[in-house]
Amino acid sequence: MIAGYEYYRQVSRAHREYVKARDFLEDIVLSFNRELQRESTKFDSMVSKVQESYNTAEVSYRKAETLERKVEPLENQLGRLNQSYQTLSQSITSNLNQNTQDNTTILSGLAGLETKLKDIEVTQETLRSKMAGFEEQIQKLSVAPSAQETKTDVVLPPVLIKRDKALAALTETEIAVLEMLSQEGAKTAPEIKERVHLSREHTARLMKKLYEEGYLEREAGKIPFHYSIKKEMEAFLQRVEKAPAT
């Protein structure tokens, strides 16, 4: 009985140790399973990220191929443009050299033209001086004609002034404009344009010239300007028209 009791104690102790060991092993297995599940989840997440990265890399690779196909024609075109630029640069350089020689010739010609223009300006000033003298003479004649007729010391020209001599500085169109304004009164440049059949720019230049040279008066209070002939010029034209031809 003692031996049996001792055996029972040993068996009970062994059973308790077995239960403890089993529980311990179950805890270890459960912990391992939980750790394994976490690692599996991490692995699945990593696989998913790798797959996404692979897909992104593949899309980027396809985009890079597309860009490469687009860039290749541009590179070829750039090469052709570079060649064209070099050719054009050489052409421009040669043209500049040629233009430098041509400019030298043109400048020498312009120097001669400038001299001629100065001569023309001098001639024009002389004609203006003559016209001013004519106007002064007309004013003197119109102010006191009777007194001048009675004086014996006034020397009259033996030949009356001809129209072509008195108005030599003016063109036929300018003379026609002066006569029109003398007979019909003040007019605007558009009205004169319709009568003389010139362009608007040409008519404007013509009226400006006549105004600046003292043949006309301009009313600046309205747009367009109204031009009228000066009184002394109107009297001069009337005297020229009445003078008999010689």
C-alpha positions as CSV (number, residue, x, y, z in Angstrom):
1,M,0.0,0.0,0.0
2,I,2.8,2.4,0.8
3,A,4.4,1.6,-2.5
4,G,1.1,2.0,-4.3
5,Y,0.5,5.3,-2.6
6,E,4.0,6.5,-3.5
7,Y,3.5,5.4,-7.1
8,Y,0.2,7.3,-7.2
9,R,2.0,10.4,-5.9
10,Q,4.6,10.1,-8.5
11,V,2.0,9.6,-11.2
12,S,0.0,12.7,-10.0
13,R,3.1,14.8,-10.0
14,A,4.0,13.6,-13.4
15,H,0.5,14.4,-14.6
16,R,0.7,17.9,-13.2
17,E,4.1,18.4,-14.8
18,Y,2.6,17.1,-18.1
19,V,-0.3,19.5,-17.8
20,K,2.1,22.4,-17.1
21,A,4.3,21.4,-20.0
22,R,1.3,21.0,-22.3
23,D,-0.1,24.5,-21.4
24,F,3.4,25.9,-21.8
25,L,3.7,24.4,-25.2
26,E,0.2,25.5,-26.2
27,D,1.1,29.0,-25.2
28,I,4.3,28.8,-27.2
29,V,2.4,27.4,-30.2
30,L,-0.3,30.1,-29.9
31,S,2.3,32.8,-29.6
32,F,4.2,31.4,-32.6
33,N,1.0,31.2,-34.6
34,R,0.2,34.9,-33.8
35,E,3.7,35.9,-34.7
36,L,3.5,33.9,-37.9
37,Q,0.2,35.5,-38.8
38,R,1.7,39.0,-38.3
39,E,4.7,38.1,-40.4
40,S,2.4,36.6,-43.0
41,T,0.4,39.8,-43.1
42,K,3.6,41.9,-43.4
43,F,4.7,39.6,-46.1
44,D,1.4,40.0,-48.0
45,S,1.7,43.8,-47.6
46,M,5.2,43.7,-48.9
47,V,4.2,41.6,-51.8
48,S,1.3,44.0,-52.6
49,K,3.7,47.0,-52.4
50,V,6.2,45.2,-54.6
51,Q,3.5,44.4,-57.1
52,E,2.4,48.1,-57.1
53,S,6.0,49.2,-57.5
54,Y,6.4,46.7,-60.4
55,N,3.3,48.1,-62.1
56,T,4.4,51.6,-61.6
57,A,7.9,50.8,-62.9
58,E,6.3,49.1,-65.9
59,V,4.1,52.2,-66.6
60,S,7.1,54.4,-66.3
61,Y,9.1,52.2,-68.6
62,R,6.3,52.4,-71.2
63,K,6.2,56.2,-70.8
64,A,9.9,56.4,-71.2
65,E,9.7,54.3,-74.4
66,T,7.0,56.6,-75.7
67,L,9.0,59.7,-74.9
68,E,12.1,58.2,-76.5
69,R,10.1,57.6,-79.7
70,K,8.9,61.2,-79.6
71,V,12.3,62.6,-78.8
72,E,14.1,60.8,-81.6
73,P,12.4,62.7,-84.4
74,L,13.0,65.9,-82.5
75,E,16.7,65.2,-82.2
76,N,16.9,64.5,-85.9
77,Q,15.0,67.8,-86.6
78,L,17.3,69.6,-84.2
79,G,20.3,68.3,-86.1
80,R,18.9,69.5,-89.4
81,L,18.1,72.9,-87.8
82,N,21.7,73.1,-86.6
83,Q,23.0,72.5,-90.1
84,S,20.5,75.1,-91.5
85,Y,21.7,77.6,-88.8
86,Q,25.3,77.1,-89.7
87,T,24.5,77.5,-93.5
88,L,22.4,80.6,-92.8
89,S,25.1,82.0,-90.5
90,Q,27.7,81.7,-93.3
91,S,25.3,83.2,-95.8
92,I,24.5,86.2,-93.4
93,T,28.2,86.7,-92.9
94,S,28.9,86.9,-96.6
95,N,25.9,89.1,-97.1
96,L,27.1,91.5,-94.4
97,N,30.4,91.8,-96.1
98,Q,28.7,92.4,-99.4
99,N,26.3,94.9,-97.7
100,T,29.2,96.8,-96.1
101,Q,30.7,97.3,-99.6
102,D,27.3,98.3,-100.9
103,N,26.7,100.7,-98.0
104,T,30.0,102.4,-98.7
105,T,28.9,103.0,-102.3
106,I,25.4,104.2,-101.1
107,L,26.9,106.6,-98.6
108,S,29.1,108.2,-101.2
109,G,26.0,108.6,-103.4
110,L,24.0,110.0,-100.5
111,A,26.8,112.6,-99.9
112,G,26.3,113.8,-103.5
113,L,22.5,113.7,-103.1
114,E,22.8,115.8,-99.9
115,T,24.8,118.4,-101.7
116,K,22.1,118.5,-104.4
117,L,19.4,118.8,-101.8
118,K,21.2,121.7,-100.2
119,D,21.4,123.4,-103.6
120,I,17.7,122.9,-104.1
121,E,17.0,124.4,-100.6
122,V,19.0,127.4,-101.5
123,T,17.1,127.8,-104.8
124,Q,13.8,127.4,-102.9
125,E,14.8,130.1,-100.4
126,T,15.7,132.4,-103.3
127,L,12.3,131.8,-104.8
128,R,10.6,132.5,-101.5
129,S,12.5,135.7,-101.2
130,K,11.4,136.7,-104.7
131,M,7.8,135.8,-103.8
132,A,8.1,137.9,-100.6
133,G,9.3,140.8,-102.8
134,F,6.4,140.3,-105.2
135,E,3.9,140.4,-102.2
136,E,5.5,143.6,-100.9
137,Q,5.2,145.2,-104.3
138,I,1.6,144.1,-104.6
139,Q,0.8,145.5,-101.2
140,K,2.4,148.8,-102.1
141,L,0.5,148.9,-105.4
142,S,-2.8,148.0,-103.7
143,V,-2.5,150.5,-100.9
144,A,-1.9,153.7,-102.9
145,P,-2.3,153.1,-106.6
146,S,-3.4,156.6,-107.4
147,A,-0.4,158.2,-105.7
148,Q,2.0,155.9,-107.4
149,E,0.4,156.8,-110.8
150,T,1.0,160.5,-110.2
151,K,4.6,160.2,-109.1
152,T,7.1,160.5,-111.8
153,D,10.0,159.0,-109.9
154,V,8.4,155.5,-109.7
155,V,9.8,153.3,-112.4
156,L,7.3,150.7,-113.6
157,P,8.5,147.5,-115.2
158,P,8.3,147.8,-119.0
159,V,6.8,144.3,-119.3
160,L,3.9,143.0,-117.1
161,I,4.7,140.0,-114.9
162,K,3.7,136.8,-116.5
163,R,1.9,134.1,-114.5
164,D,4.6,131.5,-115.3
165,K,7.3,133.8,-113.9
166,A,5.4,135.0,-110.8
167,L,4.4,131.5,-109.8
168,A,7.4,129.6,-111.0
169,A,8.0,128.0,-107.6
170,L,4.5,126.3,-107.6
171,T,3.2,123.3,-109.6
172,E,0.2,123.4,-111.8
173,T,-1.8,121.6,-109.1
174,E,-0.8,124.0,-106.4
175,I,-1.7,127.0,-108.6
176,A,-5.1,125.3,-109.3
177,V,-5.7,125.0,-105.6
178,L,-4.9,128.6,-105.0
179,E,-7.2,129.8,-107.8
180,M,-10.0,127.5,-106.4
181,L,-9.7,129.0,-102.9
182,S,-9.5,132.5,-104.4
183,Q,-12.7,132.0,-106.4
184,E,-14.8,129.7,-104.1
185,G,-13.6,130.6,-100.5
186,A,-12.3,128.4,-97.7
187,K,-12.3,124.6,-98.0
188,T,-11.1,121.6,-96.1
189,A,-8.5,119.1,-97.4
190,P,-11.1,116.4,-98.1
191,E,-13.1,118.8,-100.2
192,I,-10.0,119.9,-102.1
193,K,-9.0,116.2,-102.6
194,E,-12.3,115.5,-104.5
195,R,-11.6,118.5,-106.8
196,V,-7.9,117.8,-107.6
197,H,-8.3,114.0,-107.7
198,L,-5.3,113.2,-105.5
199,S,-4.8,110.8,-102.6
200,R,-5.6,111.9,-99.1
201,E,-1.9,111.8,-98.1
202,H,-0.8,113.7,-101.2
203,T,-3.5,116.4,-100.6
204,A,-2.5,116.8,-96.9
205,R,1.1,117.3,-97.9
206,L,0.2,119.8,-100.5
207,M,-2.0,121.9,-98.2
208,K,0.7,121.8,-95.5
209,K,3.3,123.0,-97.9
210,L,1.2,125.9,-99.1
211,Y,0.4,126.8,-95.5
212,E,4.0,126.7,-94.3
213,E,5.2,128.7,-97.3
214,G,2.8,131.5,-96.5
215,Y,0.3,131.2,-99.3
216,L,-2.7,130.1,-97.2
217,E,-4.3,130.7,-93.8
218,R,-5.6,127.9,-91.7
219,E,-8.5,127.9,-89.3
220,A,-7.4,125.5,-86.5
221,G,-10.6,125.6,-84.4
222,K,-12.3,122.8,-86.4
223,I,-11.3,119.3,-87.6
224,P,-10.6,119.0,-90.4
225,F,-8.8,122.3,-90.9
226,H,-10.4,125.0,-93.2
227,Y,-7.9,126.6,-95.6
228,S,-8.3,130.0,-97.1
229,I,-6.0,132.0,-99.4
230,K,-4.2,135.0,-98.0
231,K,-5.6,138.4,-99.1
232,E,-2.4,139.6,-100.6
233,M,-2.0,136.3,-102.5
234,E,-5.6,136.6,-103.7
235,A,-5.0,140.1,-105.0
236,F,-1.9,139.0,-106.7
237,L,-3.7,136.2,-108.5
238,Q,-6.4,138.6,-109.6
239,R,-3.8,141.0,-111.0
240,V,-2.0,138.2,-112.8
241,E,-5.2,136.9,-114.3
242,K,-6.2,140.4,-115.5
243,A,-2.7,141.2,-116.9
244,P,-2.5,140.9,-120.7
245,A,-0.1,138.3,-122.1
246,T,3.1,139.6,-123.7
